[in-house]
Amino acid sequence: MITGNQHLKTSIMKLRLELAILALAVFTVSCKENKEQEKGENVTETEQKDENTTYAEISVKKGGEWQGREYIGGQFENVSRVELPAEHTDHSWYIRYEGPGWENSQVGYRLYLDWRNAIDIFGKKSDTIVLHRVGQDGFASYHDKADWGMDILKAGKSLGIGSYGRYMNDTVAHFREVENTVAEVSNSENSSEVKIDYSGWTTGDKTIDMEAKLSIFDEDRFTKVELTPSEAISGLTTGIVKFDDVELIKKESEDGQWAYIATYGAQTLVDDEDQLGMAIFYNTDEVKEITEGPHDHLVVFKEQETPVTYYFLAAWEQEPGGITSKEDFEADLNQKLETLQQNGKLE
């Protein structure tokens, strides 16, 4: 005979079973929706990246291990911030294309995030965002010609285009002795930025901290550089790599407030005829001298506590709608010089 209590217990058990089945069904649907949502977010991220007018990134390997100075194994993963490991140096295979990169529709740049600290140029044949694909199919594949373009500048021992160091004893001290380096990238609607904090940068008998901001905008080829040292330092410098048979071009604005140094000619890795223009714009009030280093045409800044601001650019003849003559390159620079005289900025 089944009592009322047994009926009650049976009903409770059925209810619990039904609730468990319902919870499992909800969980299954939720997991499926989450997976579809994650997949959708990945697609959206890619679509947004392709629609961006500027882009900055830094990509490091994860899942491998350090063996001495080299990072072995693992896969590249984009991050917004990286603090350099103590083992990291040049050719450690840890950072995709060796440092942060930034681009717009006309040009791309990268900075060697190691003791060299030079800035290189990605010549672009495509007016779309490409850097997220560069170097994925082989560590140095960007040295080979591709549909999107290629690495076109041989920086060697120089600053490359527009990087920075300290001019002392007739040469340029790069970043061989730094206690800690942190790089961050950010992207907004019409600009992208790379920010690098150097802690304990020692050159000669001087040790300072320095922040560097490099910004690219949705129009034109230039990068804006803002250097903020923790204290005034002599010899802070930027420059353009020197090549034989490529002359230095110099010009000041009519009011003498702004000026540029530039080069134009056969100075790429593509072939002996390929044409490239490079330039640096600077505020003359901030500059001590224009001089020559062993590997660079140099702009040496005055010793000052306030931030130093300048612009650099590269114009490759093979970019879509690119500048293809020295005359057109100088005309473009002179127009920018007028803009600086009138507005005090290019962006």
Steps between C-alpha positions, in 0.01 A plus 500: 500500500638842398463763766458875455859554605622261227293689241657823620852356485438368148369838384802679647738257326323552166515877548872487580561284193305738277689799643835324442402423139391861450824633650705272274307619197551866595872438559539328163323782315701760693832332412399483135400866502827597672703312240304662219541838669876450539522397138295803404723730706808365322340569164399849614852571624646400163242706313567802718875462451453493123286813524751692716680792340798463739633207698769426760589162644755296687505121485700270727544126518320296764511131578873453441803547722819699527819316416776748569432812293255326264130424545431154362157375399165660568264708288475873446220677684409869483515686832438861595798515737832320535778529756820371346642187665860518615600241237369705209742652249531527122394189307349327803201388286271621781321798338344481155705718265715589805289777654184708481364604161268778390344592166238684302388458140826638358788368708601279790780522755654274763739559788763246603411458866850407613837671539495617134177700543500596129184573300446314173258554212236267360440616144136431414349407164159465662289779648342265756618403849757221464726481806294235681600261219867598472753247628240232573630269226865515605698720735673706231261444208436876481843540342361330189277671246132438566166626368470739796859633470817429702762628744684751283764665722839369605552666835827327585671675792302821451186645660311407183239767443411729790603287795690646794814457704770713660772669298826492693868460414421546129272197486146398600439297814197277451326302779760242599460563873139526618366362827145448374298563182120498472315548171128565455284545191158661460261564213229764471271606218743723312843427650717231655778526757803312624622602845832375636627560853873455552609475865864539593641587157874549551727678252843607616472623859129589467203281596144619433149374428332597176155468346461490123166540323470427128166588339372443147187658356243409239638741242856537368820309564643671804550372854497745789765434767489636853801429724471573872820444699482486879759778512687724260762311302752621245532336160148364459481440126305366205610438146480341156723214386772612256561344159779568253404723208177615666525868591359667809225757439443778757250781519350743754157660504479869412471599865786267599287321758489161328738313274565160347781275391426246230644257248363368173639240264588134449520391864284192544546124521282448193760565229756758389240718328217505754432851632426600860470833675555546875465817708501636855320823596613679815444819699817706468464636855553146632805417288865555583653392169470299180801274466630173359546180696678188376175356361241782512413855409423630849274756666645562847264658752581752769525391861150565634255368756190547285392232246654504154262471204582427138358320196647252256370346180586263218363520145552192279447527127314166485225589747158548337501853358851547635752780449726401212747789461730710713323817383160372616649381828649842576173666402319279752753583772477872429123487529533334839753762604241768423243309707739487795570872469128578505371242748801379697401139430428263210218291646 
